[in-house]
Amino acid sequence: MEKMNQEELKKLVNRLSEEYFDKPFIDDVSFNFRLRTTGGRYIPSKRKIELNPKYVEELGREEFIGIIKHELCHYHLHIEGKGYQHRDKEFKQLLKKTGSPRHCSPLPSMKKKYKYYYRCKHCYTVYKRVRQMNLRRYRCGKCHGKLENVTSKHKDLN
């Protein structure tokens, strides 16, 4: 898809801040290549926004702009001393006002394929797992029955 360097990122974040919030973004923004399950994060103690570069590469510019706007909502509310956390009313209102997403879409590369399938011997509930489980240690969450490994029978679901 698309690649972006640090300088382009800074310009984009400042432009979006001016456009949607009528305020400049004066602090630090950077790519964090270690982020795995989220599109970005705002660190209040450092007044810094970190963004996942995989989102611009895999899902494109529009999704990435949504993530930046979401993080800018955290940033501007924090600076103004208002509620900047997900549960706060002011945060939810600002998300709505700026058209920012509440959550980002999962990355296509992070969608997990289940490797192990277990079934309860009593109620036949199927459990899909990425990692193998110790069957002597775990029981069915619904009826507390014993579990059995049925991975080879479910290869077509993977």
N, C-alpha and C positions, 0 to 999 in steps of 0.2 A: 504494500500500500504506500505509505508515506513515511518519510523520516523527517526529524526536526532537530536542529541543534539548540544549544543553550540560549544563544542570543535571540533566535526566532521565538523560542518559548517565552522569554521575558517580554518581548514586544507583544506577543499574542495575549498574554495574561494582562498586561497593562491596558491594551486596547479594549479587551472585554470588561475590565474594571471600569474604565471611563464610560464605555457604551451602556452597560447595564446598571451600574451603581453610581455614576456621576462623581466618582472619586478615583484618585490615582492609587495604583498599587506600588507602595514604596519599599516594601520589604523583599525578602529573598524567595525565589522559586527555583526548583531544580527537578531533574529527573531522578527517580530512585529506582534502580534496576533490581533491587531486592524485593520490592512490593510484588506480592503474588496474587492475593485474593481481592484486592481493592484497586480502584482506578486512581485514587489519590488520598492524601491526608493533609490536615492542617495541624501544625504543632504550635499551640498557643504560647508556650514558654519561650520559643525561639522566633515566633511570628513568621513562620516559614511554611510554604506549601511545597509538598513533594508529590510528584505525579508519576504514574506508571507509564513508561514509554511504549509498552506493548499495546496499549489501548489505541494510540494514534496509528500504529503499524497495522494492527489486526482489524480494528473496527472503524477506522477512518476519522476524519477531522470533526464531523458533526458530533459524534459520541464523545470525543475528547473535549470539545468545547463545552458540552454539558457538564462534564466532570470538573472542568476549570471553574465554571460558574457556581457549581455546588460548593467547591472549596473556597471561592471568593465570598460566598454567603457566610461561611464560618468566620473567615478573616475579618470582614467589615463589621459584623455583629460583635466580635470579640474586642476589636479596637474601640467600638462605641460603648462598651461595657454592658451590652445587652445579652440576652440568652442566645448562645451560639451553638448549643448542642442539639442533636437530632430531636430530642424530646421537647425542646422549648417552642413555645407558641410563636415567638418572633422569628425563629429560624424557619419554621414551616411557612409562615406568611411571606417571608422574603424569597423562599424557593418558588412559591407560587407566582409572586410578582415578577420575578426575573425569568420564569420558565425553565428553571433548573430541575434536573431529575433528583428524586429522593435517593435512588440507588442506581448504580451503574449495571450495565448488562454483563453477564459472565463472558470471559474471553473464550473464543472457540478452542484455543490451544489448551485450556485448562479443564475442558469437559472430560470427566473421568469415565473410563470404561470399567465396568465392574468385572473383576477377575474371579471372585468367589461368590457362590450362591449356597445359602443354607436354608433348610426347611425344617419346620417344627414337625416332629413325629406325631404329635397329638392333633393340632388344629391346622396343619399344613400351610401356615404362613411362611412366605418366602422372604428371606433377608438377602439383599445384595450388598456386597462389601468389596472395597478396593484391596483391603489387607486381610490376610488370613486370621481366623479367630481360633482360640483354644476351646474346643467343644466341651471339655470337662469343666470349664470355668463359667461358660455362659449358657443361659436358658432363654426360652421364648419370652418376649416382653408381654405377650397377651395372656398366655395360659400357663406359663412356667414349665412347659413341656421340654423334653430333650431335643436338641438340634442335630441334624445330620447334614453332611456335605453333599450337595447335589450339583456341584460345579460342572461335571462332564455332561449332565443332562440339559444344561442351559447354555451351551456354547453358542447356539444360534441367536441368543439374546444379546450377546456382547457386541 
